[in-house]
Amino acid sequence: MATTEEKRTKVKTQPLFFGIGDEHGMHVCLQAVALMTDWLRQHQDNPYPNDDEKEALIASTRLTMNQINYWFTNARRRLLPKWTLQRQIEEQDRKLHGKTPSQSADHQPREDVIVL
């Protein structure tokens, strides 16, 4: 049976993300996430990349089709609801105050709204 120290060592030596464990690999993965996030922001009204768009993302990110499909499935569940809520809050603020919170110099985070 492995000791606690051996377990810690195992965790530290496992790959960080998508089977890539070095710093260069992590940078590549962060760039891939940024590219896919940008794509999702630009296509919020139809957040489903077609086959050609997926092929372009594969070429740009060096991820597999499965990795891209899983990322978009998770992003649609996790990111889109947060972005929608944020837009609704900004709309309400614009109606109440005539500007968005980011336009206000004295903007403080709202305590009455919790975004998970």
Secondary structure, DSSP 8 states (H G I E B T S, - for coil): ---HHHHHHHHHHS-SBTTB-SHHHHHHHHHHHHHHHHHHHHTTTS----HHHHHHHHHHH---HHHHHHHHHHHHHHHHHHHHHHHHHHHHHHHHHSS-GGG-TT----SS----
